[in-house]
Amino acid sequence: MVTCPQCGAQVPWSAERSPYRPFCSKRCRMIDLGDWLDERHQIPGEPAEPDIEGLPEGLDPNGDERL
């Protein structure tokens, strides 16, 4: 058993019984994803600088095609 990181419910660690593990449901999984996308969750540390030298030709650092 593991604890759902979103709501705290106990979840069996089994693909057959809990397809959304470690979350208890699709709803909890989607709430967590939304928190990451809205930047409510962050990994501590300095922001990574883009590797401009390693970009394929024709792309800018934002991933957009250069005109």
C-alpha angles and dihedrals in degrees: 000000000000132000118250105245091217107046105007097242118149111253127191111237096232130115091217096050100032116028093172096053132184081031120064094224146005088258093059091045092052093046089054092048090051090052090055092046091049088048094241086129118052137172109237119244141066117317113260117250114230115253097237092174091059096053119115112250113272097033128102123214091270092059093250122132114257116239 
